[in-house]
Amino acid sequence: MNTILDLGKFRKAVVWKDESPLIMDKADYELKTLLQLNKPIVSKYQKLVLELKLPRNSSCYALLGVEYNPNQNSELMIEIHVKDSNTIFYKSKLQLHEDIYSGIPTEYANSIISSAKEKILESNWKYAGSLVFLLGAHSLIGSSETVFSKATKILIALLTNEFSEESCLSDDLVIKEELDSY
């Protein structure tokens, strides 16, 4: 199921839960980092994909997908599947007027890892397992480290909201709060 969200201020997003708009290609390589958790708990498997379009005067486009795979240890593995080739064209649901290519390029991978670590520490993440950023899409002109950083933090916030038994915020509210916190 996917939902197109109008976030106001010329911001739009699409969220997919437990499905994907892209077929995952084999990664060129993977970047990994490991975080130790203080009081880990195990949650349920979750897959989210976010497509984000921001106002034109900023770096405006990212599509990023993450899978949370639970396990019974005290660690969280963050993994990025990096794909540098720009061969497959993706048709955006957000009516972008430039070509969109599938894959998470190297230039955005480090930003995704550092943003994920920052948001996980900030949100007091406690879910043991792995976060695998396994798919993405970008434009050659309209994408940047900044927009991928925002997409990463939004995905972590959405996952945290999904796992929390006491929080029942809507996806658009979670995304707006995260965008407005910059």
FENHUMO-V477574 format. One record per backbone hydrogen bond with DSSP energy under -0.5 kcal/mol. NH is the residue of the N-H (numbers start at 0). CO is the residue of the C=O. Records with the same first field share a line. If there is no record, write none. Layout:
NH = CO  CO
//
This chain:
2 = 14
4 = 2  12
6 = 4  10
7 = 10
10 = 7
11 = 52
12 = 4
13 = 50
14 = 2
15 = 48
16 = 0
17 = 46
27 = 81
28 = 81
30 = 79
32 = 77
34 = 75
36 = 73
40 = 125
45 = 67
47 = 65
48 = 15
49 = 63
50 = 13
51 = 61
52 = 11
53 = 59
57 = 54
59 = 141
60 = 141
61 = 51
62 = 136
63 = 49
64 = 134
65 = 47
66 = 131
67 = 45
68 = 66  129
69 = 67
70 = 127
75 = 34
76 = 128
77 = 32
78 = 76  130
79 = 30
80 = 132
81 = 28  79
82 = 103
88 = 86
89 = 99
91 = 89
94 = 91
100 = 137
101 = 87
102 = 135
104 = 102
107 = 104
108 = 104
109 = 105
111 = 107
112 = 108
113 = 109
114 = 110
115 = 111
116 = 112
117 = 113
118 = 114
119 = 115
120 = 116
121 = 117
122 = 118
123 = 120
124 = 119
127 = 40  125
128 = 74
129 = 68
130 = 76
131 = 66  129
132 = 78  130
133 = 64  131
134 = 64
136 = 62
137 = 100
139 = 98
142 = 138
147 = 143
148 = 144
149 = 145
150 = 146
151 = 147
152 = 148
153 = 149
154 = 150
155 = 151
156 = 152
157 = 153
158 = 154
159 = 155
160 = 156
161 = 157
162 = 158
163 = 159
173 = 169
174 = 170
175 = 171
176 = 172
177 = 173
178 = 174
179 = 175
180 = 176  177
181 = 178
//
